[in-house]
Amino acid sequence: MTELKSWLRDNSTLVYFLVAQAIAFGTVGVSVITYMVRLETRVSIMETRGAAYTAGRLTTIDERLTKLETTAHGNEQRIDRIVDVMTKRLNINP
């Protein structure tokens, strides 16, 4: 026992360093586990809430695309009509 005490006194810096290193590794381990738990929680929330949100968002996008397609089709018809009128006035046969 006296040998152990004398060894600890002689190597107290090493002992303090090893204890501090063990505490640091423990802290890092706990923080990594905490991060992983938070990330898994967020993923779970996104999976449960995200399905309804995504479906609603896709419906909105589909409505916008339908409006754009209707507008584009109308514009195409107007352009065709203008081209027909202009080619008739110029007496050019397409």
C-alpha positions in Angstrom: 0.0 0.0 0.0 2.8 2.4 0.8 4.4 1.6 -2.6 1.2 2.5 -4.3 0.9 5.8 -2.4 4.5 6.7 -3.2 4.0 5.8 -6.9 0.9 8.0 -7.0 2.8 10.9 -5.4 5.7 10.5 -7.9 3.3 10.2 -10.9 0.5 12.5 -9.8 0.7 14.5 -13.1 0.2 11.3 -15.1 -2.7 10.2 -12.9 -4.4 13.6 -13.2 -3.9 13.5 -17.0 -5.4 10.0 -17.3 -8.4 10.9 -15.1 -9.0 14.1 -17.2 -8.6 12.1 -20.4 -11.2 9.6 -19.1 -13.6 12.4 -18.2 -13.1 14.0 -21.7 -13.7 10.7 -23.5 -16.8 10.1 -21.4 -18.1 13.6 -22.2 -17.5 13.1 -25.9 -19.3 9.7 -25.7 -22.3 11.3 -24.0 -22.4 14.2 -26.4 -22.3 11.8 -29.4 -25.1 9.7 -28.0 -27.1 12.8 -27.3 -26.6 14.0 -30.8 -27.6 10.7 -32.3 -30.8 10.6 -30.2 -31.7 14.1 -31.2 -31.1 13.3 -34.9 -33.1 10.1 -34.7 -35.9 12.1 -33.0 -35.9 14.7 -35.8 -35.9 12.0 -38.4 -38.9 10.3 -36.8 -40.8 13.6 -36.5 -40.0 14.3 -40.2 -41.3 10.9 -41.2 -44.5 11.2 -39.3 -45.3 14.9 -40.1 -43.5 15.0 -43.5 -45.9 12.7 -45.3 -48.9 15.0 -44.9 -46.8 18.1 -45.5 -45.3 16.6 -48.7 -48.6 15.5 -50.0 -50.1 19.0 -49.5 -47.1 20.6 -51.1 -47.2 18.3 -54.1 -50.9 19.2 -54.5 -50.1 22.9 -54.5 -47.3 22.3 -57.0 -49.6 20.2 -59.2 -52.2 23.1 -59.2 -49.6 25.6 -60.2 -48.3 23.4 -63.0 -51.9 22.9 -64.3 -52.3 26.7 -64.4 -49.0 27.2 -66.2 -49.9 24.5 -68.7 -53.3 26.2 -69.4 -51.6 29.5 -69.8 -48.9 28.1 -72.1 -51.5 26.3 -74.3 -53.5 29.6 -74.6 -50.4 31.5 -75.5 -49.5 28.8 -78.1 -52.9 29.2 -79.7 -52.6 33.0 -79.8 -49.1 32.8 -81.4 -50.4 30.4 -84.0 -53.3 32.7 -84.8 -51.0 35.7 -85.1 -48.7 33.7 -87.4 -51.6 32.7 -89.6 -52.9 36.3 -89.8 -49.4 37.6 -90.6 -48.7 35.0 -93.3 -52.1 35.6 -95.0 -51.4 39.4 -95.1 -48.0 38.8 -96.6 -49.3 36.4 -99.2 -46.7 33.8 -98.2 -47.7 30.2 -98.3 -46.2 28.2 -95.4 
